[in-house]
């Protein structure tokens, strides 16, 4: 009520009137731009293609982890040899998982760090090729007399964690003038 003391005229617009105008402005065309209205003009086709490729890679990783989770849980729950073979055939759908993860990793880091990322993933893969058999063989030897399929369920649970974590990976929104260029890319 300060305006009453200084000046007898009320303010020109109240807060609610300003907010209503802003909401009207936002609802018109800024939230859903049309392809021909100039919004996408600053983005190159390469930026849009790169964004689509990253989204495809992310969904391929998610799909691969989901297939792996279902397969390993199926290995643990199937009572027949035929079921084991059928699940093995189904698991072939996830063959693209590791190459897609590597593709996604090298697309999410600057070009100057690509070698470091691939080196780090190779070290982790080599380390896991040594440790995983030790861990899972130990788990199997401890549970074979009581729950022989526990090792498959544990691996399925680990793949389920991968599914959850894959949904944490998002593609950044394209900002006007910046596109999807990496920090060390030079744009002219």
Secondary structure, 3 states (H helix, E strand, C coil): CHHHHHCCCCCCCCHHHHHHHHHHHHHHHHCCCCCCCCCCCCCCHHHHHHHHHHHHHHHHHHHHHHHHHHHHHHHHHCCCHHHHHHHHHHHHHHCCHHHHHHHHHHHHCCHHHHHHHHHHHHHHHHHHHHHHHHHHHHHHHHHCCCCCCHHHHHHHHHHHHHHHHHCCCCCCCCECCCECCCCCCCCC
